[in-house]
Amino acid sequence: MHYKIATILLWLLIGFGFLGGLNVSYANFIGQQACPNVAGIAICYVVMIAYGLMFVSLFMQKAVLRASLFFPAWGITFLIALFGTSLELTNGDVCPKTYNILPLCFMSLALCLIIITLFKLGQSKKAI
């Protein structure tokens, strides 16, 4: 029962992260909200793709393939969120914000930590 709830939450949270990334990427694309750029690429595009790859990994039947796609995508998202949160705390006004209040890098960092916990929980259940 707990495994099913964790799995459903994992799907929902990764989907939420992807849709959030899609929303911010679209806002960046039309010029409503600016995402930081690295090497000429808006970070929100990278985050959206990484959440998308995590979502795609959930469809994979083989655990090795699932993990080989999930962990790099999660790692990219986590590192960007961690770096963005660090810059936001030290420099301020680095990350796009929800309604000009909460920096999205804070939300992404929290989401990443919950997602990895749920994913590992699911992995340990499947190993039994």
C-alpha positions as MATLAB code, in Angstrom:
seq = 'MHYKIATILLWLLIGFGFLGGLNVSYANFIGQQACPNVAGIAICYVVMIAYGLMFVSLFMQKAVLRASLFFPAWGITFLIALFGTSLELTNGDVCPKTYNILPLCFMSLALCLIIITLFKLGQSKKAI';
ca = [
       0.000    0.000    0.000;
       2.738    2.480    0.953;
       4.643    1.511   -2.198;
       1.628    2.398   -4.383;
       1.176    5.753   -2.657;
       4.894    6.508   -3.036;
       4.739    5.568   -6.723;
       1.709    7.772   -7.365;
       3.351   10.667   -5.524;
       6.529   10.175   -7.555;
       4.589   10.385  -10.831;
       2.689   13.449   -9.649;
       5.725   15.325   -8.343;
       7.854   14.658  -11.407;
       4.911   15.706  -13.574;
       4.525   18.838  -11.454;
       8.238   19.602  -11.888;
       8.013   19.105  -15.643;
       4.913   21.284  -15.991;
       6.513   23.942  -13.799;
       9.627   23.849  -15.958;
       7.483   24.021  -19.082;
       5.590   27.026  -17.719;
       8.770   28.916  -16.788;
      10.408   27.969  -20.098;
       7.414   29.307  -22.008;
       7.441   32.521  -19.963;
      11.154   32.860  -20.702;
      10.596   32.146  -24.395;
       7.992   34.905  -24.770;
      10.015   37.317  -22.627;
       7.740   37.493  -19.572;
      10.295   36.052  -17.179;
      14.040   35.727  -17.544;
      15.894   32.549  -16.643;
      19.626   32.654  -15.994;
      21.697   31.583  -18.988;
      24.722   29.329  -19.009;
      26.671   29.056  -22.251;
      23.788   30.773  -24.035;
      21.170   28.249  -22.866;
      18.395   29.242  -20.476;
      18.635   27.056  -17.365;
      14.851   26.639  -17.250;
      15.033   24.727  -20.560;
      17.616   22.347  -19.107;
      15.519   21.825  -15.966;
      12.380   21.167  -18.034;
      14.203   18.580  -20.156;
      15.688   16.921  -17.065;
      12.272   16.619  -15.390;
      10.963   15.257  -18.687;
      13.698   12.611  -18.756;
      12.882   11.629  -15.170;
       9.254   11.243  -16.230;
      10.217    9.132  -19.271;
      12.379    6.919  -17.055;
       9.298    5.909  -15.065;
       7.940    4.157  -18.169;
      10.988    1.901  -18.453;
      10.436   -1.661  -17.334;
      14.062   -2.619  -16.690;
      15.408   -1.193  -13.450;
      18.875   -0.673  -14.937;
      17.531    1.423  -17.806;
      15.195    3.329  -15.493;
      18.017    4.157  -13.100;
      20.494    5.007  -15.887;
      18.110    7.662  -17.195;
      16.588    8.816  -13.911;
      19.746    9.453  -11.863;
      21.603   11.664  -14.389;
      18.431   13.681  -15.047;
      17.775   13.999  -11.318;
      21.421   14.934  -10.706;
      21.299   17.744  -13.253;
      18.087   19.108  -11.763;
      19.390   18.788   -8.214;
      22.705   20.508   -8.967;
      20.988   23.375  -10.781;
      18.507   23.787   -7.916;
      21.281   23.615   -5.305;
      23.459   26.088   -7.176;
      20.515   28.411   -7.830;
      19.458   28.263   -4.190;
      23.013   29.051   -3.075;
      23.201   32.034   -5.439;
      19.734   33.202   -4.419;
      20.711   33.118   -0.734;
      24.041   34.883   -1.256;
      23.325   37.289   -4.137;
      19.533   37.472   -4.237;
      17.221   37.823   -7.236;
      18.824   35.068   -9.321;
      15.997   32.558   -9.765;
      12.619   33.171  -11.376;
       9.919   33.570   -8.728;
       6.346   32.435   -8.182;
       4.203   35.558   -8.283;
       7.360   37.559   -7.456;
       7.557   35.909   -4.020;
       9.145   32.445   -3.743;
      12.239   31.624   -5.822;
      11.567   28.575   -7.996;
      15.024   27.174   -7.275;
      13.910   26.709   -3.635;
      10.874   24.781   -4.816;
      12.909   22.715   -7.262;
      15.448   21.818   -4.565;
      12.699   20.653   -2.203;
      11.013   18.771   -5.034;
      14.286   17.041   -5.947;
      14.830   15.877   -2.376;
      11.309   14.464   -2.140;
      11.567   12.836   -5.590;
      14.841   11.051   -4.820;
      13.417    9.783   -1.542;
      10.333    8.397   -3.288;
      12.406    6.907   -6.115;
      14.780    5.159   -3.712;
      11.798    3.916   -1.714;
      10.372    2.417   -4.890;
      13.726    0.885   -5.842;
      14.123   -0.804   -2.465;
      10.572   -2.212   -2.662;
      11.218   -3.662   -6.129;
      14.420   -5.300   -4.919;
      12.459   -7.297   -2.320;
];
